[in-house]
Amino acid sequence: MATDGSGPLVIERILRDRHGIWQQVVEDRDLHALTGKMLAASAVALACYGAVLGAFHSFLMALTSAVKLPLLFLVTLAICLPTLYLFNLVFGARLSVRQAVSMVMVAITVTSMLAVAFAPISLFFLITAPDYGFFKLLNVAILTLSAFVGLKFLTGGMQVLNDHGLLAPATPAQVPATVATPMTAGAPLAEGSVPARPVPVTVGAANGDGTAPAAVPVAAATPVPQPVPVAVATQPHPPFQPAPTGFYRPQPGARVATSGQRPASMTLLYIWILLFGFVGTQLAWTLRPFFGSPGQDFALFRSIEGNFYAEILRTIANL
């Protein structure tokens, strides 16, 4: 399979070769083309699903929902992406803007493709049971499930970046310590060095009566122990074994995070996901209607009153 996203469907590569996608993001390689393909695929898929939502009311509502649903996801991304990028910089992450955009676009692409995969089910209930409250709750549940799966892809990709050390501050390179080599007796001197000269020492002088002084016993020189060579067993490198399909093999030299340790950037990611959800739901409430209430005429926007969560609870109570 191609590794540059040149396949017919980028979602196929994301689902089949997700580790190749993460590796491309880690290497920051050809991300402009990859992001463009994901953006186009997400816009088409969300437009198709938006048309299904608006089809409950009228053809004109289907057209406007086909435009507003992709706009909802892209504007939410534009609002929340600076927060994710700058907070990662504060905590020492080394993500570039291209890498951050690509990671979030993977999640949006998976979400949009799963949503459009549910479109036939939504159409089935639209035809067989055209109840406004049920149809609205059904599609909210479909979008919530699709977003949950997409965000699981995002957290998995961020974990791969963490394994490569991109979510942690850079550590200074360690300088190898210089080990002094002891000089051994009889070893050849280095070039340019001067050998030590023997200094004569007078053991004793003649006595006053002319007799020779007593001989001073000189201890025999203690032999200097020669260094014992230590044999270091060298093992040949094992032959390269390719990783099984579906498993991720870190690249040589990549810093793998210690198990049980979670960098601050990963904790921040979960907080950002909650923020992304809150911003998205409030923006969806602002851009409504997507379905179109059967008792009201067509309108491009509604007046801003109430909130998304109160409307969902009210709809559940009215079932």
NORCORRA-V202271 format. One record per residue. N is the residue number from 0. SS is DSSP state (H for helix, E for strand, C for the rest). PSI is psi in degrees with one decimal (none if undefined). Layout:
N_SS_PSI + N_SS_PSI
This chain:
0_C_143.5 + 1_C_145.2 + 2_C_5.4 + 3_C_13.9 + 4_C_23.3 + 5_C_8.9 + 6_C_171.7 + 7_C_-34.4 + 8_C_123.9 + 9_H_-28.6 + 10_H_-30.9 + 11_H_-40.4 + 12_H_-37.5 + 13_H_-41.4 + 14_H_-34.1 + 15_H_-31.0 + 16_C_51.3 + 17_H_-32.5 + 18_H_-29.7 + 19_H_-36.0 + 20_H_-46.8 + 21_H_-40.1 + 22_H_-36.8 + 23_H_-37.4 + 24_H_-41.1 + 25_H_-42.8 + 26_C_-5.9 + 27_C_49.2 + 28_C_117.8 + 29_C_43.0 + 30_H_-23.5 + 31_H_-46.0 + 32_H_-41.6 + 33_H_-44.6 + 34_H_-38.1 + 35_H_-41.6 + 36_H_-42.0 + 37_H_-37.0 + 38_H_-44.4 + 39_H_-43.6 + 40_H_-40.9 + 41_H_-41.9 + 42_H_-42.4 + 43_H_-44.8 + 44_H_-44.0 + 45_H_-33.6 + 46_H_-41.8 + 47_H_-43.4 + 48_H_-36.3 + 49_H_-35.3 + 50_H_-35.4 + 51_H_-40.0 + 52_H_-49.0 + 53_H_-17.5 + 54_C_-16.8 + 55_C_-31.9 + 56_C_-60.4 + 57_C_171.4 + 58_H_-38.7 + 59_H_-38.0 + 60_H_-34.4 + 61_H_-39.6 + 62_H_-45.2 + 63_H_-37.6 + 64_H_-31.7 + 65_H_-25.1 + 66_H_-38.7 + 67_H_-30.8 + 68_H_-47.1 + 69_H_-36.2 + 70_H_-36.0 + 71_H_-47.5 + 72_H_-40.4 + 73_H_-39.5 + 74_H_-38.2 + 75_H_-41.4 + 76_H_-43.4 + 77_H_-32.9 + 78_H_-41.1 + 79_H_-20.2 + 80_H_-42.9 + 81_H_-34.5 + 82_H_-45.1 + 83_H_-44.1 + 84_H_-47.3 + 85_H_-37.1 + 86_H_-35.9 + 87_H_-36.3 + 88_H_-38.7 + 89_H_-39.0 + 90_C_13.3 + 91_C_6.8 + 92_C_154.6 + 93_C_35.9 + 94_C_138.6 + 95_C_168.4 + 96_H_-40.7 + 97_H_-41.2 + 98_H_-42.1 + 99_H_-43.6 + 100_H_-41.8 + 101_H_-40.9 + 102_H_-44.5 + 103_H_-34.9 + 104_H_-29.7 + 105_H_-45.2 + 106_H_-42.6 + 107_H_-38.1 + 108_H_-45.1 + 109_H_-42.5 + 110_H_-47.1 + 111_H_-39.2 + 112_H_-36.7 + 113_H_-37.9 + 114_H_-45.0 + 115_H_-23.4 + 116_H_-26.8 + 117_C_-4.6 + 118_H_-41.5 + 119_H_-36.5 + 120_H_-41.8 + 121_H_-40.8 + 122_H_-36.7 + 123_H_-46.5 + 124_H_-27.6 + 125_H_-36.5 + 126_H_-42.3 + 127_H_-28.8 + 128_C_75.3 + 129_C_65.9 + 130_C_127.2 + 131_H_-47.8 + 132_H_-44.9 + 133_H_-42.3 + 134_H_-37.9 + 135_H_-46.0 + 136_H_-35.9 + 137_H_-46.2 + 138_H_-30.2 + 139_H_-40.6 + 140_H_-38.8 + 141_H_-45.6 + 142_H_-36.4 + 143_H_-44.4 + 144_H_-42.5 + 145_H_-41.2 + 146_H_-36.5 + 147_H_-44.2 + 148_H_-41.1 + 149_H_-39.8 + 150_H_-25.7 + 151_H_-37.0 + 152_H_-39.5 + 153_H_-45.8 + 154_H_-36.4 + 155_H_-40.2 + 156_H_-39.2 + 157_H_-32.5 + 158_H_-36.1 + 159_H_-42.2 + 160_H_-35.9 + 161_H_-37.3 + 162_H_-28.6 + 163_C_1.9 + 164_C_13.4 + 165_C_-12.0 + 166_C_8.9 + 167_C_154.3 + 168_C_149.3 + 169_C_136.5 + 170_C_140.9 + 171_C_146.3 + 172_C_136.7 + 173_C_134.3 + 174_C_124.1 + 175_C_135.7 + 176_C_143.3 + 177_C_123.8 + 178_C_124.7 + 179_C_136.3 + 180_C_119.4 + 181_C_145.0 + 182_C_135.6 + 183_C_152.0 + 184_C_135.7 + 185_C_0.2 + 186_C_145.8 + 187_C_144.6 + 188_C_152.8 + 189_C_154.5 + 190_C_131.3 + 191_C_-6.2 + 192_C_153.6 + 193_C_124.1 + 194_C_152.8 + 195_C_135.2 + 196_C_143.1 + 197_C_138.3 + 198_C_121.5 + 199_C_138.3 + 200_C_126.1 + 201_C_116.5 + 202_C_-40.2 + 203_C_160.7 + 204_C_168.7 + 205_C_144.9 + 206_C_166.7 + 207_C_-27.9 + 208_C_6.1 + 209_C_-4.2 + 210_C_156.2 + 211_C_143.9 + 212_C_158.1 + 213_C_141.5 + 214_C_134.9 + 215_C_121.2 + 216_C_132.7 + 217_C_126.1 + 218_C_144.0 + 219_C_142.6 + 220_C_132.4 + 221_C_125.1 + 222_C_139.6 + 223_C_124.1 + 224_C_133.9 + 225_C_143.3 + 226_C_136.5 + 227_C_120.2 + 228_C_136.1 + 229_C_124.1 + 230_C_123.9 + 231_C_118.9 + 232_C_122.9 + 233_C_129.0 + 234_C_136.7 + 235_C_151.5 + 236_C_135.2 + 237_C_152.0 + 238_C_149.3 + 239_C_128.2 + 240_C_120.6 + 241_C_144.6 + 242_C_143.4 + 243_C_155.2 + 244_C_133.0 + 245_C_-4.6 + 246_C_149.9 + 247_C_129.5 + 248_C_116.0 + 249_C_147.6 + 250_C_152.3 + 251_C_136.5 + 252_C_-6.2 + 253_C_139.3 + 254_C_116.6 + 255_C_131.8 + 256_C_141.1 + 257_C_137.6 + 258_C_142.5 + 259_C_-11.1 + 260_C_131.3 + 261_C_120.2 + 262_C_161.4 + 263_H_-29.2 + 264_H_-34.4 + 265_H_-39.6 + 266_H_-39.9 + 267_H_-32.2 + 268_H_-42.4 + 269_H_-36.6 + 270_H_-39.2 + 271_H_-34.3 + 272_H_-42.6 + 273_H_-41.8 + 274_H_-42.3 + 275_H_-40.0 + 276_H_-42.8 + 277_H_-43.4 + 278_H_-41.8 + 279_H_-43.8 + 280_H_-39.0 + 281_H_-37.4 + 282_H_-36.3 + 283_H_-38.2 + 284_H_-33.8 + 285_H_-36.6 + 286_H_-1.0 + 287_C_157.5 + 288_C_147.0 + 289_C_-34.0 + 290_C_-47.9 + 291_C_108.8 + 292_C_133.5 + 293_C_-20.2 + 294_C_2.7 + 295_C_154.9 + 296_C_168.3 + 297_C_137.6 + 298_C_139.9 + 299_C_-39.5 + 300_C_158.8 + 301_C_163.4 + 302_C_143.1 + 303_C_106.4 + 304_C_147.6 + 305_C_-158.9 + 306_C_169.9 + 307_H_-44.3 + 308_H_-37.9 + 309_H_-36.6 + 310_H_-38.5 + 311_H_-43.7 + 312_H_-39.3 + 313_H_-38.6 + 314_H_-40.8 + 315_H_-39.9 + 316_H_-28.3 + 317_C_-2.8 + 318_C_none
